[in-house]
Amino acid sequence: MKPVFRLEQQQHQQHHTAVLSGLHPATTYHIRMLAINGIEPSAYTDPIAAKTQEEAPVGPPQSVHVETLGPDQLLISWKPPQVELWNGDLLGYVIYWNVHGASSVGGNHTSSHTIRGVSVNQFRLTDLRKFTRYDITIAAFNGVGVGPQSAVVTATTQEGVPEAPPQSVACSPLSSQSIKVSWLPPPSNRHGGLLQGYKVIYRPVLKDNIIHVATSEVKRTSSIETYLHGLLKFTNYSIRLLAYTSVGDGVVSDPTYCSTEQDVPGPPAGIKALALTGDSILVSWLPPEQPNGIIVQYTVYIETSETGPVEKHEPTSFPVRVAPGTETVFEVRSLVELQRYEFWVTASTIVGEGEGTRPVTQTPNSRAPARIASFSQILRQAVKSSVLLPCVSVGLPIPTITWRRIMDIIRGEAGSIYEISQQGTLSIHRLDKSKEGNYTCMAKNLWGEDQVTYQVLVLMAPDAPSLELQHTTSRTIHLRWRATDDGGAPIQGYILSYKRDHGNWQEVQLDSDRLSHTLQSLHCGATYHAYLTAHNKVGNSRPSSIVTAVTKGGDGDSNENLVVIILQHPVYLNLTWHSIQNSQ
């Protein structure tokens, strides 16, 4: 056996020790000895085996490579350190990473993950920031400690969509049909890529008297302010914003509300002029379909209607101030019997007076035929509520009033579902679908008769929407739904409720024009439950059937941090032997 190390000591003790230094860690050595005197050396002892203790590896992993898998994932691969640098049996690897420039890898901002098993040679980092540059190193470890880190490898995640909405959204009206909107970009660390621009999503907020569905409009801009034009007058708008990259749209902001300014109103929706007596006429009208503001006054205009070339005079006007409970009727007195008069009505807001109705003519008559000043209308009322059907009648002698539903005469009684006041108003209480239909008021006297018809529609809460699962990923669940019966009133929005198994319910508010939604930032390999409700002006629908979905993958959320105490000591062997006594 050729000696690797040779140690010579001259000792005269019965018990001897020696230290072999400069050895390799975790290495088995075969040791034999001989004794030497003045004559000749003895034979070697039988060899003994001894192994030095382990030390932390002194070489880093090799061929470290990082590949981009997506907007939030990187794939890291490597090879083990050179075997002679292991200093023991490798147990695994520690991966360190941080955002480039945040600090040196291994500093306070560094994340780490421990991989156990020397045969593993790749790992996927997930939940990273989109479109972000990362510094990555790897170190091997054994039972004693962690070795040196590899050289830093830098890689950038792919571009994604913005992870936060625009900030500080503000709006202000510029006119009755325009609004200015301004905002700030999302936080710089949440851009998810290179921002291409913004989308301004706006829609009018439904009013109780609006029955059509208001859809959202979208305006694109690369600026951080924009102007919305061509809006409805004196209308409250819901305004939301999102930023987008080349990959797609980001998170939508919560709605900000802004109302356009008032303007002059449109004309009243209808007008009647009815002979009341021999010197008076009753004028009635309907409010404007487009009030464009708060109506503060109506003005009734009267003009003598003559045939032939006569001198024209300025019409006489009678302002009718609007107050709570004000009826849209006005009695014009001190007229000349059988003289023909022309009437029209305007409405006014604080901005000014609007257009007038079409003119109508009438003559005072002491033999006034029965007429009804109320107007035929369609009335929409919520279930379980009450509705009033006015029937203001005029004529001499005073007309008799009869209410009918189809061919049946309605005889109202106090405290019943149907009540008829002394003024002829029909009240219908505790509305349900069976009360829908046409209700006709008839007025009759010696000189004539008249009638108006109301169509009563009973509004219900929507039916439950139909919710279904589209697909899942490791972090998202994509849902879509179909609206069913809206109950007669436009759906104003949806509430999506969801929870993880054994978790608490969470809610997401969604606009009425949304028919799909993606639940994001979920746990992978987890079970979730979701249901949807719709709501209109009447109330909420029943919940949809519960949809259960499982995100893909296993639970990869936990990143272990390796804590190792490195024991530093010299590598040596302590040898002990006994001298062979000379028998001579």
NORGIQUI-V335637 format. One line per field, one symbol per residue. psi: psi as a letter, one per 40 degrees, with the letter a starting at -180 (. if undefined). burial: b if it has 24 or more other ideal C-beta (glycine too) atoms within 12 Angstrom, else e. A space follows every 50 residues. Layout:
# NORGIQUI-V335637
psi = ???
burial = ???
This chain:
# NORGIQUI-V335637
psi = hhhdihhhhhifidhiiihhifiiifhhihhiiiihaediiiiiiiiihi hiiiiiieiiiifhhhhhdaefiihhiiiiihdeedfahheaihhhiihh ediiheadehiihhhhheeheiihhifiiifihihhiiiiiaedahaiii ihhhihiiiaiieiiiifhiiiidaeeiihhiiiiiideedeahhdaihh hiiihhideheihhiiihhiieifiihhifiiifhhihhiiiiiaedaia hhiiihhhhiiiiiiiiieiiihhhdaeeihhhiiiiidgdfahheiihh hhhhhiiihihhihihihhhihihehigihhhifihhehhihiiiiiiae dahaiiiiiiiihiheghihihdiihihhhiiieaiihgighiiihihii hhhihbehhhgiiheadhhhideehhhhifiadeeiahhhhhhhadeiii iihhhhhhhiiiihihhihciiadeihhiiihibheeeiiheiihhhiii heaihiihhiideheiihhifihifihiiiiiiiiaedaiiiiiihhhih iiiigfdhhihhhhhhhhiihihhhhiiihhhe.
burial = eeeeeebeeeeeeeeeeeebeebbbbbebebbbebeeeeeeeeeeeeeee ebbbbbbbbbbeebebebebbbbbbbbbbbbeeebbbbebbbbbbbbbbe eeeebbeeebbbbbbeeeebbbbbbbbbbbbbbbbbbbbbbbbbbbbbbb ebbebbbbbbbbbbbbeebebebeebebbbbbbebbeeebbbbebbbbbb bbbbbbeeeeeeebebeebebeeebbebeebbbbbbbbbbbbbbbebebb bbbebbebbbbbbbbbbbbbbbbbbbbeebbbbbbbbbebbbbebbbbbb bbbebeeeeeeeeeeeebebebeeeeebbbbbeebeeeebbbbbbbbbbe bebbebbeebbbbbbeebbbbbbbbbbebbbbbeeebbbbbbbbbbeebe bbbbbeeeebebeeeeebbbeebbbbbbeebeeebbbbbbbbbebeebeb bbbbebbbbbbbbbbbbbbeebbbbbbbbbbebeebbbbbbbbbbbbbbb eeeeeeebebbbbbeebbbbebbbebbbbbbbbbbbbbebbebbeebebb beeeeeeeeeebeeeeeeeebebebeeeeeeeee
